[in-house]
Amino acid sequence: MRGIRYCFYTFLLTILCLGTAQAQTLFGLVGDGQDSPSDLYLINTNTGAATFIGPTGFEHCGGMDFDVLSGKLVATCQRNDGSDIGVLVEINPLTGNGTEIGPLGCDRSTDISFRHSDNVLFGALFGGCPFGLNTINVNTGSANFLGSFSLSGCCGNGMAFSIADVLFTANDIALDILDQSDGSVISSIILSYPPPADDFPRINAMDVNPTTGVMFASVVEGNGQQGTNVNFLATVDLDSGVVTIIDETADGLDAIAFAEEVDFTRPIPTLSEIGLIASALVLFAAAIFTLRRRKAHQS
């Protein structure tokens, strides 16, 4: 009987450990208009509430994503020196502090996203270069131009890969699927924005939750003038184009990224998902062995 209980508790512990390993944290970069410093925030995916973490030391950060291979949070920003030089930056998720990796060769980005299959970083870049699709070297920051955009809408232009590695962009009008070789539009569906996002709404940042596959977005509305915009956290149905507003979030939100769960009190070493699965299998096998051994002794 005790062996059965041991198996049950071991199995329960396995499920709990695997669930914890897949937890995700949503980060956001917030700025207050042109040439303003960008700050890192923690975004509550249920309420949109934004909690300040710290300043990046860079300005006009327009894209952010999590590098699963290196465990780094990276962003596309501008140097905070009035030069408007676009750079790739590593962001410390505990403090917000940014460290420059290298210049992009373009001034700005509307968004960036890692392709899941090979971890190549794609960026929608412009300013000093054609507005188009690029790949970005994560070690140097250097961008490689793939092709110009001819998107269905004009503004916002959030971009992200789905779980299935389909590359989407979204703006004020449509959700576009892009050809990953040259940035051309393969297909489009009209976006449906509900109230209260009804004053020139557009998606300016997107990222998929890698655990659930749900696409999250920052929706900004207003005329674009500093201090007049309102930001909402939302989800986007990739099949229908329906936007679901969660609630208001930090004004000036211009980049979002899901990252592996972060402990804001102290760094704690954790097993990888594969390590957890292996450990769970070993524990479960040990439990079965113990149970069989007890039965053999009893017979």
Buried (B, 14 or more C-beta within 10 A) or exposed (E): EEBEEBBEEBBEBBEEBEEEBEEBBBBBBBBBEEEBBBBBBBBBBEEBBBEEBBBBBBBBBBBBBBBEEEEBBBBBBBBBEEEBBBBBBBBBBBEBBBEBBBBBBBBBBBBBBBBBEEEBBBBBBBBEBBBBBBBBBBEEBBBEBBBBBEBBBEBBBBBBBBBEEEBBBBBBBBBBBBEBEEBBBEEBBEBEBEEBBEEBBBBBBBBBBBBBEBBBBBBBBBEEEEEEBBBBBBBBBBEEBBBBBBEBBBBBBBBBBBBBEBEEEEEEEBEEEEEBBEBBEEBBEEBBEBBEEBEEEEE
